[in-house]
Amino acid sequence: MVYAIVKAGGRQEKVAVGDVVVVDRLAAGAGATVELPALLLVDGEKVTSDAAALAKVTVTAEVVRDEKGPKIDILRYKNKTGYRRRQGHRQALTRLKVTGIK
């Protein structure tokens, strides 16, 4: 089984061909192809972590769609002073499907 550890959206993700990964929003539109930098490559029993060898490895993924993450409620409250602040946040995400590891 071939899989790679890639850097995507500020985090490291373990991906194989056909996997769907959700990362922070990328500037590419739906249907576009993006390349992700590989940090580690495992090909069966052979593990590659050498930077020079990994520079030749390309992990390609196709952008499936842009989406938003779950709603996060941010509440600030101080007792006895009437201070209340309510804020919400939804992270902008991109769903990727890994198409190749070469």
Backbone as a ProteinNet text record, in pm:
[ID]
protein_1_A
[PRIMARY]
MVYAIVKAGGRQEKVAVGDVVVVDRLAAGAGATVELPALLLVDGEKVTSDAAALAKVTVTAEVVRDEKGPKIDILRYKNKTGYRRRQGHRQALTRLKVTGIK
[TERTIARY]
83.6	0	88.1	57.8	134.6	54	117.8	56.4	164.4	121.8	215.5	161.5	252.8	218	243.8	138.7	151.8	117.7	169	135.2	22.7	-92.2	-207.9	-283.9	-293.3	-371.7	-317.5	-185.6	-126.2	-118.1	-167	-162.5	-101.1	-65.8	-14.3	-124.9	-140.2	-246.2	-184.8	-236.2	-196.2	-293.8	-241.5	-328.4	-282	-377.7	-352.6	-438.2	-414.9	-491.3	-638	-726.6	-869.4	-924.4	-838.4	-884.1	-943	-1039.2	-1097	-1053.3	-992.3	-935.3	-997.1	-1028.4	-1080.5	-969.5	-931.3	-823.1	-873.6	-792.8	-827.8	-844.1	-921.9	-959.4	-837.1	-842.8	-741	-798.5	-711.6	-754.4	-800.2	-800.2	-839.4	-989.7	-1048.9	-1192.1	-1223.3	-1351.2	-1394.1	-1349.2	-1296.2	-1247.7	-1101.7	-1039.5	-898.4	-809	-687.1	-589.4	-484	-452.2	-349.9	-244	-122.7	-14.6	16.4	32.8	61.6	204	280.2	418.3	421.5	500.3	511.1	619	587.9	683.9	739.4	664.8	705.7	632.5	699	637.6	661.6	554.2	564.5	514.3	603	570	593.1	491.2	506.5	595	710.1	804.4	907.7	914.6	1015.4	960.8	1029.9	989.6	1090.4	1042.2	1128.9	1102.9	1209.1	1196.2	1306.6	1389.3	1498	1440.1	1481	1426.3	1455.6	1572.5	1607	1519.4	1491.7	1406.3	1261.1	1217.5	1078.3	1050.1	1154.2	1134.6	1088	1118.4	1076	936.2	882.6	750.6	642.8	539.5	427.4	300.2	228.2	97.3	-4.6	-87.3	-185.4	-324	-403.6	-539.8	-632	-756.8	-857.9	-950.4	-981.2	-1071.1	-1213.7	-1279.6	-1417	-1512.1	-1499.3	-1585.2	-1533.2	-1578.5	-1553.2	-1671.4	-1643.7	-1749.7	-1713.9	-1805.4	-1782.5	-1784.3	-1703.8	-1697.5	-1815.7	-1817.2	-1927.1	-1925.1	-2041.3	-2053.5	-1989.6	-1906.7	-1843.2	-1897.3	-1955.9	-2007.5	-1902.2	-1875.2	-1777.5	-1855.6	-1854.9	-1928.5	-1831.8	-1843.4	-1765.3	-1864.6	-1840.9	-1934.8	-1857.1	-1889.6	-1831.6	-1946.4	-1934.8	-2039.4	-2057.6	-2181.5	-2220.8	-2191.1	-2142.4	-2111.4	-2196.8	-2275.6	-2357.8	-2279.4	-2157.5	-2073.4	-2099.8	-2151.6	-2174.1	-2137.2	-2066.6	-2035	-2057.5	-2125.5	-2151.5	-2098	-2026.4	-1967.5	-1971	-1988.4	-1987.6	-1878.3	-1841.4	-1737.2	-1761.6	-1744.6	-1743.7	-1620.7	-1532.8	-1407.4	-1432.8	-1364.8	-1372.8	-1282.8	-1339.4	-1268.2	-1276.6	-1187	-1188.3	-1178.5	-1263.9	-1262.5	-1181.1	-1077.9	-988.6	-1000	-987.1	-977.6	-841.1	-763	-627	-634.7	-569.1	-576.3	-448	-334.9	-211.3	-96.3	-12.5	114.7	221.7	312.8	416.4	552.6
-118.1	0	124.4	217.1	341	452.1	521.5	641	742.4	865.6	975	1063.6	1127.4	1230.7	1363	1444.1	1569.6	1686	1802.9	1925.2	1992.2	2007.6	2064.6	2153.5	2279.9	2369.9	2390.5	2389.6	2414.3	2290.7	2178.3	2054.3	1943.8	1834	1718.3	1614.4	1557.8	1460.5	1335.1	1219.1	1092.5	1064.1	1051.1	1033.4	915.8	852.6	749.2	785.4	719.3	748.7	712.9	806	785.2	843	884.6	942.6	1081.1	1116.9	1250.6	1318.9	1436.7	1509	1648.2	1694.6	1829.1	1914.3	2023.2	2111.5	2255	2345.5	2486.9	2534.3	2639.8	2688.7	2714.3	2660.7	2684.2	2778.2	2846.7	2946.3	2883.7	2751.3	2684.3	2658.4	2664.4	2639.8	2491.6	2458.3	2318.9	2261.2	2139.5	2074	2100.2	2194.3	2225.7	2119.2	2109.1	2015	2091.6	2041.1	2103.4	1999.2	2046.4	1958.7	1988.6	1883	1896	1850.9	1924.2	1883.4	1761.6	1660.6	1538.1	1554.2	1509.5	1511.8	1373	1269.5	1131.1	1045	941.7	851.8	708.7	629	488.2	407.4	324.5	240.3	95.4	33.5	-102.5	-101	-165	-169.1	-56.7	12.3	117.6	252.9	317	447.5	551.5	657.8	763.6	891.1	943.8	1070.3	1168.3	1131.1	1216.4	1332.3	1455.2	1574.6	1577.4	1530.9	1531.3	1433.9	1318.4	1220	1265.4	1331	1376.3	1494.4	1565.9	1676.6	1625.6	1500.4	1440.8	1381.1	1364.2	1303.7	1410	1378.9	1470.3	1401	1466.3	1419.9	1516.2	1465.6	1550.7	1521.4	1628.2	1615	1703.9	1663.4	1739.6	1805.6	1932.1	2004.5	1958.8	1903.3	1857.5	1975.3	2046.6	2162.9	2241.4	2366.4	2449.2	2433	2436.8	2421.6	2496.6	2496.9	2560.9	2455.7	2478.5	2387.4	2407.1	2335.5	2349.5	2484.8	2528.2	2656.9	2646.5	2745.8	2754.9	2879.4	2863.7	2976.6	3024.3	3155.2	3215.9	3307.8	3278	3355.7	3410.6	3539.6	3602.1	3659	3636.2	3679.2	3711.3	3824.2	3858.6	3876.6	3810.2	3810	3948.3	3987.1	4106.5	4239.4	4239.9	4366.8	4391.2	4295.9	4310.7	4298.2	4246.6	4233.5	4098.5	4101.6	3980.6	4008	3915.5	3925.5	3788	3787.7	3662.9	3676.8	3575.7	3577.4	3435.3	3420.9	3291	3284.1	3161.8	3143.4	3011.5	3014.9	2894	2898.5	2799	2794.9	2762.7	2832.3	2805.4	2686.4	2583.5	2459.1	2423.4	2335.1	2281.1	2129.7	2060.4	1914.6	1871	1788	1739.8	1588.7	1540.3	1397.2	1370.6	1283.9	1254.5	1166.1	1211.1	1138.7	1065.6	1105.2	1034	1064.3	962.5	975.5	915.7	1002.3	955.2	997.3
0	0	0	-88.4	-98.7	-33.2	61	117.3	146.9	167.2	190.6	301.5	372.5	468.2	396.4	380.5	307.3	398.8	361.2	432.1	355	420.8	353.3	450.4	417.6	499.6	638.8	655.5	785.8	874.1	826.8	903.8	819.6	885.7	814.9	803.8	685.6	659	597.6	638.5	578.1	464.6	341.4	224.7	140	76.1	-23.5	-145.8	-256	-377.5	-353.5	-386.8	-368.1	-238.6	-146.7	-20.1	-42.8	40.8	40.4	169.4	156.1	269.3	274.6	396.2	414.9	475.3	405.2	449.3	453	507.4	506.5	362.3	342.7	209.7	122.7	0.8	-101.2	-206	-278.4	-377.2	-508.4	-519.8	-643.6	-644.4	-762.2	-776.5	-790	-789.8	-801.7	-935.7	-932.4	-1052.8	-1083.5	-1013.6	-1037	-974.2	-1023.8	-970.8	-891.8	-772.6	-688.8	-654.1	-628	-585.1	-439.5	-360.5	-218.4	-191.6	-108.7	-78.9	13.2	-24.1	54.5	161.6	283.7	393.6	422.4	383.3	405.8	304.5	253.2	156.2	200.4	206.2	242	123.6	68.5	-46	-3.6	51.5	103.7	228.1	219.5	331.6	324.5	211	191.1	236.8	330.6	382.9	335.2	270	218.7	297.5	361.9	434.3	394.9	298.5	251.9	170.8	203.4	138.7	-10.7	-51.2	-193.4	-271.2	-214.2	-280.9	-280.5	-173.7	-164.1	-257.2	-298.6	-392.2	-527.9	-559.9	-686.2	-678.6	-557.1	-538.6	-556.1	-634	-649.9	-603.8	-516.2	-472	-531.8	-622.8	-688.7	-631.9	-621.7	-570.6	-652	-660.6	-732.6	-630.8	-653.9	-564.9	-593.5	-491.8	-508	-489.8	-376.1	-351.3	-232.7	-223.4	-106.7	-12.3	117.2	215.8	342.4	436.6	565.5	674.8	777.4	889.9	983.6	1095.1	1190.8	1259.7	1304.9	1373.5	1511.2	1543.3	1674.6	1742	1861.4	1937.4	2035.3	2032.7	2122.1	2215.6	2344.2	2443.3	2546.6	2574.1	2681.2	2781.3	2908.9	3012	3138.9	3198.3	3328.7	3427.2	3535.9	3638	3702.4	3726.1	3802	3733.9	3609.6	3544	3421	3380.1	3260.7	3131.4	3137	3018.9	2953.6	2830.7	2752.5	2608	2546.2	2404.3	2342.1	2229.5	2159.9	2018.3	1972.9	1839.7	1785.1	1655.1	1591.1	1485.7	1448.4	1347.7	1275	1143.3	1061.6	973.3	987.3	914	767	678	533.9	501.9	438.1	411.1	263.1	220.2	84.8	93.7	19.2	16	-106.2	-83.4	-189.1	-204.9	-328.1	-354.4	-414.9	-350.8	-394.9	-519.4	-627.6	-754.6	-789.2	-731.3	-766.2	-673.6	-654	-580.1	-670.8	-719.1	-812.1	-762.6
[MASK]
++++++++++++++++++++++++++++++++++++++++++++++++++++++++++++++++++++++++++++++++++++++++++++++++++++++

